[in-house]
Amino acid sequence: MQLDVNEIKKILPHRYPMLLVDRVIEIEPGKRIVGIKNVSANESFFQGHFPEEPIMPGVLILEALAQVSCVLVLRDLNVQGSISLFTGADDVSFRRKVVPGDQLKLEAEIEKMRVPFGRMKCKATVDGVLAAEATLKFMIQMPDKAKSASVESSPR
C-alpha cells in the first residue's frame, strides 16, 4: 500500500513548511511503515543551516521519522482530529549528513503500543547508508468528542 502527499495530509495536521513526509511506499498495518522525504535545495531551513554548506538539521530528520510513525498509528486509529505528540527520544544517533538532493528513506516499526502511548524504532537512510536512528516515544491526543464517546461506550 502506498500514500501520496494528499493522502498523508488527510492523516497528519502538518503543512508546509513542517510536513516532512512526501510519500509512503510501504505499510504493514499495526507493525511498520516506510516513507520518503525528498530533500530539496529549496527547503527553508537551508537558508540558515548552513548557507555555505547546507545540511538538514538532525532535529528535522527526527521530526520526519516521527511524522511517518504518526501516519502509521493515526491511520490505524482512524479517529478524525487525533494528533500525535512527541514525548521523547532514546538512543538517538546521527551517522551521515543529509544534504540537498538526498532522498531520505524513513522507516519506523512499532516497538510498543498501548493507546494513548507508543514507542517506535526508527531509522533514516540515504542510498542504503544509515543517516540517523532513534527510538521515538509519543502520545496520541484524541479530540474531546472522541474521548467522551470511548468513555461512554466502555464497560463499567
Residue pairs with C-beta under 8 A, 6 or more apart in sequence:
1 24
1 26
1 27
2 23
2 24
2 25
2 26
2 27
3 11
3 23
3 24
3 27
3 71
4 23
5 19
5 21
5 22
5 23
7 24
8 19
8 21
8 22
8 23
8 24
8 71
9 15
9 19
11 70
11 71
11 74
11 75
12 19
12 21
12 67
12 70
12 71
12 74
13 83
14 20
14 67
17 43
17 44
17 45
18 63
19 67
20 37
20 60
20 63
20 64
20 67
21 35
21 36
21 37
21 64
21 67
21 68
21 71
21 106
22 35
22 36
22 37
22 38
23 35
23 36
24 33
24 34
24 35
24 36
24 68
24 71
25 34
25 35
25 36
26 32
26 33
26 34
27 33
27 34
27 72
27 75
29 72
29 75
29 76
30 76
30 110
30 113
31 109
31 110
32 72
32 107
32 108
32 109
32 110
33 68
33 69
33 71
33 72
33 107
33 108
34 68
34 105
34 106
34 107
35 64
35 67
35 68
35 71
35 105
35 106
35 107
36 103
36 104
36 105
36 106
37 64
37 103
37 104
37 106
38 103
38 104
39 56
39 98
39 99
39 100
39 101
39 102
39 103
39 104
40 100
41 54
41 100
41 101
43 56
43 100
45 56
45 57
45 60
46 54
46 56
46 100
49 55
49 56
49 57
54 99
54 100
55 97
55 98
55 99
56 97
56 98
56 99
56 102
56 104
58 92
58 94
58 132
61 94
61 98
61 104
61 124
61 131
61 132
62 89
62 92
62 132
62 134
62 136
63 86
64 104
64 106
64 124
65 106
65 108
65 120
65 122
65 123
65 124
65 132
65 134
65 136
66 84
66 86
66 122
66 136
66 138
68 106
68 107
68 108
68 122
69 84
69 108
69 118
69 120
69 122
69 136
69 138
70 83
70 84
70 138
72 108
72 110
73 84
73 110
73 113
73 118
73 138
73 140
74 82
74 83
74 84
74 140
77 115
77 140
79 142
79 143
79 146
80 143
80 146
81 142
81 143
81 146
82 140
82 141
82 142
82 143
82 146
83 140
83 141
84 138
84 139
84 140
84 141
85 138
85 139
85 140
85 141
86 136
86 137
86 138
87 117
87 137
87 138
87 139
88 136
88 137
89 134
89 135
89 136
89 137
90 134
90 135
90 137
91 133
91 134
91 135
92 132
92 133
92 134
93 132
93 133
93 134
94 131
94 132
95 129
95 130
95 131
95 132
95 133
96 126
96 129
96 130
96 131
97 131
98 104
98 124
98 126
98 131
98 132
102 126
102 127
102 131
103 126
103 127
104 124
104 125
104 126
104 131
105 124
105 125
105 126
106 122
106 124
107 122
107 123
107 124
107 125
108 120
108 121
108 122
108 136
109 120
109 121
109 122
110 118
110 119
110 120
111 119
111 120
111 121
111 135
112 118
112 119
113 119
115 140
116 139
116 140
116 141
116 142
117 137
117 138
117 139
117 140
118 137
118 138
118 139
118 140
119 135
119 136
119 137
119 138
120 135
120 136
120 137
120 138
121 135
122 133
122 134
122 135
122 136
123 130
123 132
123 133
123 134
124 130
124 131
124 132
124 133
125 131
142 150
